[in-house]
Amino acid sequence: MLVGPAKALFMDEISTGLDSSTTFQIVKFMRQMVHIMDVTMIISLLQPAPETFYLFDDIIKLSKGQIVYQGPRENVLEFFENVGFKCPEMKGVADFLQEVTSKKDQEQYWCKKNEPY
């Protein structure tokens, strides 16, 4: 529920229990609200579908309570590639971001083969 004028909205795991189509529709509507009302919105999602992921302007990637990346969505892959991790072409970006900061999963994305991991 939103009461009164707000300049920042925080939404935690709004897609829990929803299918990807419904999540997409909600995020699409929220994106329109952000641009029309000139507000800031922070939404946390667990494993968004690619079409939902691409609705976001900016990404904040957290790992163990620390900010790993904060910036435009379109720059996130370049950032991780510059530090040595490459997203495979057939992998969804959101799935890659979920795994690249996991100690058990990240080695598979290491792209600087001539340098130690």
C-alpha positions as a Python dict, from the first residue, in 0.01 Angstrom:
ca = {
    (1, 'M'): (0, 0, 0),
    (2, 'L'): (126, 346, -88),
    (3, 'V'): (-2, 640, 115),
    (4, 'G'): (90, 999, 44),
    (5, 'P'): (364, 1135, -180),
    (6, 'A'): (674, 920, -195),
    (7, 'K'): (1001, 982, -374),
    (8, 'A'): (1149, 639, -303),
    (9, 'L'): (979, 301, -305),
    (10, 'F'): (1139, -18, -174),
    (11, 'M'): (996, -355, -274),
    (12, 'D'): (1138, -684, -151),
    (13, 'E'): (1084, -1005, -348),
    (14, 'I'): (759, -890, -507),
    (15, 'S'): (757, -1190, -740),
    (16, 'T'): (744, -1462, -474),
    (17, 'G'): (463, -1701, -566),
    (18, 'L'): (397, -1534, -902),
    (19, 'D'): (456, -1671, -1250),
    (20, 'S'): (705, -1493, -1477),
    (21, 'S'): (432, -1336, -1692),
    (22, 'T'): (263, -1173, -1393),
    (23, 'T'): (599, -1056, -1258),
    (24, 'F'): (679, -903, -1597),
    (25, 'Q'): (347, -716, -1605),
    (26, 'I'): (397, -581, -1252),
    (27, 'V'): (753, -466, -1316),
    (28, 'K'): (651, -311, -1649),
    (29, 'F'): (377, -115, -1471),
    (30, 'M'): (617, -9, -1194),
    (31, 'R'): (869, 107, -1456),
    (32, 'Q'): (601, 327, -1613),
    (33, 'M'): (515, 468, -1269),
    (34, 'V'): (879, 551, -1201),
    (35, 'H'): (915, 747, -1523),
    (36, 'I'): (579, 925, -1498),
    (37, 'M'): (602, 1015, -1128),
    (38, 'D'): (979, 1080, -1126),
    (39, 'V'): (1046, 854, -828),
    (40, 'T'): (1317, 608, -733),
    (41, 'M'): (1222, 246, -693),
    (42, 'I'): (1434, -36, -556),
    (43, 'I'): (1304, -385, -624),
    (44, 'S'): (1466, -708, -514),
    (45, 'L'): (1387, -1010, -729),
    (46, 'L'): (1503, -1368, -714),
    (47, 'Q'): (1594, -1500, -1059),
    (48, 'P'): (1389, -1270, -1283),
    (49, 'A'): (1310, -1388, -1635),
    (50, 'P'): (1523, -1222, -1907),
    (51, 'E'): (1234, -1007, -2030),
    (52, 'T'): (1178, -877, -1677),
    (53, 'F'): (1550, -819, -1617),
    (54, 'Y'): (1571, -598, -1927),
    (55, 'L'): (1303, -363, -1790),
    (56, 'F'): (1544, -230, -1527),
    (57, 'D'): (1752, 83, -1585),
    (58, 'D'): (2010, 16, -1314),
    (59, 'I'): (2132, -288, -1122),
    (60, 'I'): (2270, -321, -772),
    (61, 'K'): (2434, -662, -727),
    (62, 'L'): (2493, -759, -365),
    (63, 'S'): (2699, -1047, -231),
    (64, 'K'): (2736, -1121, 139),
    (65, 'G'): (2606, -775, 227),
    (66, 'Q'): (2852, -593, 0),
    (67, 'I'): (2784, -406, -322),
    (68, 'V'): (2963, -588, -604),
    (69, 'Y'): (2819, -380, -889),
    (70, 'Q'): (2605, -69, -902),
    (71, 'G'): (2528, 97, -1232),
    (72, 'P'): (2346, 78, -1563),
    (73, 'R'): (2206, -262, -1655),
    (74, 'E'): (2364, -243, -1999),
    (75, 'N'): (2716, -214, -1846),
    (76, 'V'): (2699, -504, -1601),
    (77, 'L'): (2843, -769, -1835),
    (78, 'E'): (3131, -543, -1938),
    (79, 'F'): (3210, -481, -1571),
    (80, 'F'): (3228, -850, -1487),
    (81, 'E'): (3430, -926, -1800),
    (82, 'N'): (3683, -658, -1703),
    (83, 'V'): (3736, -832, -1368),
    (84, 'G'): (3766, -1173, -1533),
    (85, 'F'): (3418, -1326, -1553),
    (86, 'K'): (3233, -1375, -1882),
    (87, 'C'): (2868, -1463, -1928),
    (88, 'P'): (2821, -1743, -2184),
    (89, 'E'): (2607, -1645, -2483),
    (90, 'M'): (2335, -1899, -2402),
    (91, 'K'): (2315, -1795, -2034),
    (92, 'G'): (2061, -1542, -1910),
    (93, 'V'): (2224, -1235, -1758),
    (94, 'A'): (2018, -1255, -1438),
    (95, 'D'): (2117, -1621, -1392),
    (96, 'F'): (2482, -1533, -1456),
    (97, 'L'): (2467, -1257, -1194),
    (98, 'Q'): (2313, -1500, -947),
    (99, 'E'): (2597, -1749, -995),
    (100, 'V'): (2904, -1534, -1061),
    (101, 'T'): (2938, -1427, -698),
    (102, 'S'): (2884, -1779, -565),
    (103, 'K'): (3212, -1947, -467),
    (104, 'K'): (3090, -2285, -592),
    (105, 'D'): (2971, -2156, -931),
    (106, 'Q'): (3196, -1867, -1031),
    (107, 'E'): (3500, -2062, -1154),
    (108, 'Q'): (3310, -2176, -1465),
    (109, 'Y'): (3282, -1811, -1573),
    (110, 'W'): (3652, -1724, -1532),
    (111, 'C'): (3767, -1601, -1874),
    (112, 'K'): (4129, -1504, -1811),
    (113, 'K'): (4262, -1854, -1875),
    (114, 'N'): (4626, -1738, -1881),
    (115, 'E'): (4589, -1590, -1530),
    (116, 'P'): (4531, -1778, -1205),
    (117, 'Y'): (4174, -1794, -1085),
}
